[in-house]
Amino acid sequence: MTDYLLILVSTILVNNFVLVQFLGLCPFMGVSNKLETAIGMGAATTFVLTLASVCSYLVYTYLLIPLDLAYLKTISFIMVIAVVVGFTEMAIRKTSPLLYRVLGIFLPLITTNCAVLGVALLNIKRDNSLVESILYGFGAAVGFSLVMVLFAALRERVAVADVPKPFQGSAIAMLTAGLMSLAFLGFTGLVSI
Amino acid sequence: MSAALWTIVIAVGLLAVLAVIFGAVLGFAAIRFKVEGNPIVDQINNLLPQTQCGQCGYPGCKPYAEAIAGGEKINKCPPGGEGTIQSLADLLGVEPEPLDAEHGAEKAVPTVAFIREDECIGCTKCIQACPVDAILGAAKQMHTVIADECTGCDLCVEPCPVDCIDMIPVSVDKSNWYWQAPTSGVELIATDRHHHLAGDAA
């Protein structure tokens, strides 16, 4: 039980996928202009990451290993992720047309979010069990959503702040992201697994 | 068959089986989550003024709503004016833009068409021009405008051969003042809307 809790704390805070491992930076910079969009993106990515983590674990353990085809893991994980994203896209289009329109191109681009493939591959590398894989994927997604929401809130305040001209736009966003990353380094040593 | 060849066959076969399974999942999802029409078009259409005047360059409000959903600019509706542009911008999450002057200017006061009935020759040309069927009449008979249905789009003025149609500003007085209800969400034709709201106010 403690192990599971440690996995969650580790993925959400200590080894945060965006700010410490620098995975999934594209949506982090691209969809964080408005708080609502960031929350929507976080929710969609959480769903995709958790599901893709489970599916890729199942494919690896019950298909690739018995058939001695472990070297096919990257290509089959990419297939798994593409399917999960396609499924999510259809579900969102049905349930929330507005979110579908607001997320736009970034929704199908979850496919190329390296955090998703990263989690699937890291699950294999760390020899995670099924439950651990679920928690690892879920924790990574919660960490991703957390920094998305924090960063979007910061950017909304920065947008109305009196920023010097050379720093306006992406420059101040990059600086903010860097400072957030430094802040998250403070969690190092909180847990070690 | 050599062992190396056998490995390749298994690998390709596995990927093919995975592809078939995933294809089936996506195919199921496509049917399960099928979207009837485009719901965003209806939301846009509700914000447009429904004058059906065609000043935006589209045959009516619904086609313009479809075009907006497809990425058309939101500032081409003179009857709606700044208010419509603002609410469209809020709905779609884009920046509001000033009204495109190419498609006409916003009217300061709403107007309604009025036919000077003794001059009307009964040619029916204005009836054919009216996008909302607000003109009553028949060939060689005098025509008249149902003021409640008229959206003030000016389209009937041009075809009239004897120039007997005036656009009169609608002034608010005791006979036509009605309580401005918050959006009811109920689809009514224009005539019903007035009676409905007058009933509410009373």
HADDOCK unambig.tbl for C-alpha pairs under 7 A between the chains (distance, minus, plus):
assign (segid A and resid 69 and name CA) (segid B and resid 11 and name CA) 6.85 0.50 0.50
assign (segid A and resid 83 and name CA) (segid B and resid 22 and name CA) 6.31 0.50 0.50
assign (segid A and resid 83 and name CA) (segid B and resid 26 and name CA) 6.86 0.50 0.50
assign (segid A and resid 87 and name CA) (segid B and resid 26 and name CA) 6.24 0.50 0.50
assign (segid A and resid 87 and name CA) (segid B and resid 29 and name CA) 6.28 0.50 0.50
assign (segid A and resid 90 and name CA) (segid B and resid 30 and name CA) 6.83 0.50 0.50
assign (segid A and resid 90 and name CA) (segid B and resid 33 and name CA) 6.07 0.50 0.50
assign (segid A and resid 91 and name CA) (segid B and resid 33 and name CA) 5.98 0.50 0.50
assign (segid A and resid 94 and name CA) (segid B and resid 33 and name CA) 5.72 0.50 0.50
assign (segid A and resid 94 and name CA) (segid B and resid 35 and name CA) 5.84 0.50 0.50
assign (segid A and resid 97 and name CA) (segid B and resid 39 and name CA) 6.89 0.50 0.50
assign (segid A and resid 97 and name CA) (segid B and resid 40 and name CA) 6.55 0.50 0.50
